Amino acid sequence: AVVVCASIATISMTICALFTFDIPLYAWFGWINVIMNVTVLVTASIFVCQCCGEEGCKPHLVQGIMMAYCVLAVISFIVCASGADAAIRHNCEDTIKCDSAEPWTGVSWDDDCGQKTSRFQLCTNPDTGGGHLYYSKWGDDCDDGGGSDDQCRAFATEKDCWNYCNPHDDDMDATDQCDGVGDPDRCNDGSSIHAHAHLLAFWSSIAIALLLVPSVIWTFCLFQPDPPKPSEPPTVQAVEMATVQVRAAHAAAPSVVLQAAP
């Protein structure tokens, strides 16, 4: 079971890590867990097939590897499950300077639409590391000077950056962002940094738990004492020796006859 779960978990964590390259928290822990999963997969496979040579697999080495994995996996699970808000803040905490910044007026904003998607400004020739506007590290090209059009999105507050929908829409057509504003699931499909980080937290936690649970059970079993071995049947030589000893014990003791002196 550990081998199968390790294989599935390794593939799942690799996929998650590939989609978190621009969110450092989940990228780091994603690749760390990929390495740990491969270690468990190799260890469990060698242990199962008994490929450790004539002396067999050293139980203390396997126990140590599994104990280390379980401790690190628990830490990773806690960080990934509770780290979404920290990842969101990190994504939107830096500011940007612009040669010019004009409010985007591609659609007519109203209160309902404003609750579903944030206002933003078009930042021309952005320069990260200063200014008073915020920008998203994920899904935009402010770090690249605005890309080919020298423009990217800038936000007046961090909260606007958190809740902005569809940052991958490079043509900045915000019309689709106000479609279906009455849908309660609007922007909960990963099209905002807020939804994206929480989806990563959910699936990363599932992938870690997939291998962590059977690994904890196996590690517990590894530390259990071995069952007593059945006594081996006596050999022919041992039976013969025992027979001789019994006969000697039952042999009559030598008697001494005393005769009176003449």
C-alpha positions as CSV (number, residue, x, y, z in Angstrom):
1,A,0.0,0.0,0.0
2,V,2.8,2.4,0.8
3,V,4.5,1.8,-2.6
4,V,1.2,2.5,-4.5
5,C,0.4,5.6,-2.4
6,A,3.9,6.9,-2.8
7,S,3.7,6.5,-6.6
8,I,0.4,8.4,-6.7
9,A,1.5,11.0,-4.2
10,T,4.7,11.7,-6.2
11,I,2.9,12.3,-9.4
12,S,0.3,14.5,-7.6
13,M,2.9,16.6,-5.9
14,T,4.9,17.0,-9.1
15,I,1.8,18.4,-10.8
16,C,1.1,20.7,-7.9
17,A,4.7,21.9,-7.8
18,L,4.7,22.7,-11.5
19,F,1.6,24.9,-11.1
20,T,3.2,26.8,-8.1
21,F,6.4,28.1,-9.7
22,D,5.3,31.7,-9.1
23,I,4.0,31.1,-5.5
24,P,7.3,30.3,-3.6
25,L,5.7,28.9,-0.5
26,Y,4.0,26.0,-2.4
27,A,6.8,25.7,-4.9
28,W,9.4,25.0,-2.2
29,F,7.3,22.6,-0.2
30,G,6.0,21.0,-3.3
31,W,9.4,20.0,-4.6
32,I,10.6,19.1,-1.1
33,N,7.7,16.6,-0.8
34,V,8.4,15.2,-4.2
35,I,11.9,14.4,-3.0
36,M,10.6,12.9,0.2
37,N,8.0,10.8,-1.7
38,V,10.6,9.4,-4.0
39,T,12.7,8.5,-0.9
40,V,9.8,6.6,0.7
41,L,9.0,4.9,-2.6
42,V,12.5,3.6,-3.0
43,T,12.8,2.6,0.6
44,A,9.5,0.7,0.6
45,S,10.2,-1.0,-2.7
46,I,13.6,-2.2,-1.5
47,F,12.1,-3.4,1.8
48,V,9.3,-5.3,0.1
49,C,11.5,-7.0,-2.4
50,Q,14.2,-7.7,0.2
51,C,16.9,-6.4,-2.2
52,C,19.3,-5.6,0.6
53,G,21.7,-8.5,0.1
54,E,22.2,-11.6,2.1
55,E,22.1,-9.8,5.4
56,G,18.7,-8.4,4.7
57,C,17.4,-4.8,5.2
58,K,18.6,-3.2,8.4
59,P,15.4,-2.4,10.3
60,H,16.9,0.6,12.2
61,L,17.8,2.3,8.9
62,V,14.3,1.8,7.5
63,Q,12.8,3.0,10.8
64,G,14.9,6.1,10.8
65,I,14.0,7.0,7.2
66,M,10.3,6.6,7.9
67,M,10.4,8.5,11.1
68,A,12.2,11.4,9.4
69,Y,9.6,11.4,6.6
70,C,6.6,11.4,8.9
71,V,7.9,14.3,10.9
72,L,8.7,16.4,7.8
73,A,5.4,15.4,6.1
74,V,3.4,16.5,9.2
75,I,5.2,19.9,9.1
76,S,4.6,20.2,5.3
77,F,0.9,19.3,5.8
78,I,0.5,22.0,8.5
79,V,2.3,24.7,6.4
80,C,0.4,23.9,3.1
81,A,-3.0,23.6,4.8
82,S,-2.6,26.9,6.7
83,G,-0.3,28.9,4.4
84,A,-2.8,30.1,1.7
85,D,-3.3,33.5,3.4
86,A,0.5,34.0,3.8
87,A,1.0,33.2,0.1
88,I,-1.7,35.6,-0.9
89,R,-0.2,38.4,1.2
90,H,3.3,37.7,-0.3
91,N,1.9,37.8,-3.8
92,C,0.4,41.3,-3.3
93,E,2.6,43.0,-0.7
94,D,5.1,44.7,-3.0
95,T,4.6,48.1,-4.6
96,I,5.3,49.5,-8.0
97,K,6.2,52.8,-9.7
98,C,4.7,53.8,-13.0
99,D,5.4,56.5,-15.5
100,S,1.7,56.9,-15.7
101,A,-1.2,55.1,-14.1
102,E,-4.8,55.5,-15.4
103,P,-7.9,53.8,-14.0
104,W,-9.2,51.1,-16.3
105,T,-12.5,52.1,-17.7
106,G,-13.2,49.3,-20.1
107,V,-16.5,48.5,-18.4
108,S,-19.0,50.5,-16.4
109,W,-18.2,49.6,-12.8
110,D,-21.1,49.1,-10.3
111,D,-21.3,48.0,-6.8
112,D,-22.2,44.4,-7.6
113,C,-19.3,44.0,-10.0
114,G,-16.9,45.8,-7.6
115,Q,-17.6,43.1,-5.0
116,K,-16.6,40.3,-7.5
117,T,-13.6,41.9,-9.2
118,S,-11.4,44.8,-8.2
119,R,-10.7,48.1,-9.8
120,F,-7.2,48.4,-11.3
121,Q,-5.1,50.9,-13.1
122,L,-3.0,50.5,-16.2
123,C,0.6,51.0,-15.2
124,T,2.9,52.2,-18.0
125,N,6.6,51.3,-17.8
126,P,6.3,49.7,-14.4
127,D,9.3,49.6,-12.0
128,T,9.0,47.3,-9.0
129,G,10.3,48.1,-5.6
130,G,8.7,51.6,-5.0
131,G,5.7,53.7,-5.5
132,H,2.3,53.5,-3.8
133,L,0.4,51.1,-6.0
134,Y,0.4,47.3,-5.5
135,Y,0.8,44.6,-8.1
136,S,0.4,40.8,-8.5
137,K,3.5,38.6,-8.9
138,W,1.2,35.9,-10.2
139,G,-0.5,36.2,-13.5
140,D,0.9,39.5,-14.7
141,D,4.1,40.9,-16.2
142,C,4.9,43.8,-13.9
143,D,8.2,42.1,-13.0
144,D,9.1,42.1,-16.7
145,G,8.6,45.8,-17.2
146,G,5.0,45.3,-18.4
147,G,5.9,42.9,-21.2
148,S,5.6,43.7,-24.9
149,D,3.0,46.4,-24.3
150,D,4.9,48.0,-21.4
151,Q,1.8,47.9,-19.3
152,C,0.5,45.8,-16.4
153,R,-2.2,46.1,-13.7
154,A,-1.7,48.1,-10.6
155,F,-4.0,48.2,-7.6
156,A,-4.7,50.9,-5.0
157,T,-4.9,48.4,-2.1
158,E,-3.6,45.0,-1.4
159,K,-7.2,43.7,-1.0
160,D,-8.0,44.8,-4.6
161,C,-5.0,42.7,-5.7
162,W,-6.2,39.7,-3.6
163,N,-9.7,39.7,-5.1
164,Y,-8.9,40.6,-8.7
165,C,-10.4,38.0,-11.1
166,N,-8.7,36.5,-14.1
167,P,-5.2,38.0,-14.0
168,H,-4.2,35.8,-16.9
169,D,-6.3,37.8,-19.2
170,D,-3.4,39.6,-20.9
171,D,-5.6,41.8,-23.1
172,M,-7.1,43.4,-20.0
173,D,-10.6,42.9,-21.3
174,A,-12.5,43.2,-18.1
175,T,-15.9,42.7,-19.7
176,D,-16.0,39.0,-18.9
177,Q,-15.1,39.7,-15.3
178,C,-18.5,41.4,-14.7
179,D,-20.5,38.7,-16.5
180,G,-22.6,36.7,-14.1
181,V,-21.8,38.7,-11.0
182,G,-24.8,37.1,-9.3
183,D,-23.0,33.7,-9.3
184,P,-21.7,33.1,-5.8
185,D,-18.9,30.9,-7.2
186,R,-17.6,33.8,-9.4
187,C,-13.8,33.9,-9.1
188,N,-13.6,30.8,-7.0
189,D,-12.3,28.7,-9.9
190,G,-8.7,29.7,-9.4
191,S,-8.9,32.8,-11.6
192,S,-7.8,35.1,-8.7
193,I,-4.8,34.8,-6.5
194,H,-7.1,34.3,-3.5
195,A,-8.9,31.3,-5.1
196,H,-5.7,30.0,-6.7
197,A,-3.8,29.8,-3.4
198,H,-6.6,28.1,-1.6
199,L,-6.9,25.5,-4.4
200,L,-3.2,24.8,-4.1
201,A,-3.5,24.5,-0.3
202,F,-6.4,22.0,-0.7
203,W,-4.8,19.8,-3.3
204,S,-1.3,19.9,-1.8
205,S,-2.7,18.8,1.6
206,I,-4.6,16.0,0.0
207,A,-1.5,14.8,-1.9
208,I,0.6,14.9,1.4
209,A,-2.0,13.1,3.4
210,L,-2.3,10.4,0.7
211,L,1.1,9.1,1.6
212,L,1.4,10.3,5.2
213,V,-1.4,8.2,6.6
214,P,-0.2,4.8,5.3
215,S,3.4,5.8,6.2
216,V,2.5,6.5,9.8
217,I,0.8,3.1,10.0
218,W,3.8,1.3,8.5
219,T,6.2,3.2,10.7
220,F,4.2,2.1,13.8
221,C,4.4,-1.5,12.6
222,L,8.1,-1.3,12.0
223,F,8.7,-0.5,15.7
224,Q,6.6,-3.4,16.9
225,P,8.7,-6.3,18.4
226,D,9.0,-9.4,16.2
227,P,6.7,-12.3,17.1
228,P,8.4,-15.2,18.9
229,K,9.8,-17.8,16.6
230,P,8.4,-21.4,17.0
231,S,10.8,-23.8,18.6
232,E,12.8,-25.9,16.1
233,P,12.3,-29.7,16.2
234,P,15.1,-31.6,17.8
235,T,17.7,-33.1,15.5
236,V,18.6,-36.8,15.3
237,Q,21.9,-36.2,17.1
238,A,20.1,-34.3,19.9
239,V,17.6,-37.2,20.3
240,E,20.4,-39.7,20.5
241,M,22.2,-37.7,23.1
242,A,19.1,-37.3,25.2
243,T,18.5,-41.0,25.0
244,V,22.0,-41.8,26.3
245,Q,21.5,-39.4,29.1
246,V,18.2,-40.9,30.1
247,R,19.6,-44.4,30.1
248,A,22.6,-43.4,32.1
249,A,20.3,-41.8,34.7
250,H,18.2,-44.9,35.0
251,A,21.1,-47.3,35.2
252,A,21.4,-49.1,38.4
253,A,24.0,-47.7,40.7
254,P,26.9,-50.1,41.5
255,S,26.4,-52.1,44.7
256,V,29.1,-52.9,47.2
257,V,28.9,-56.3,49.0
258,L,30.5,-56.3,52.4
259,Q,31.6,-59.6,53.8
260,A,32.6,-60.4,57.3
261,A,36.2,-61.0,57.9
262,P,37.1,-64.7,58.7
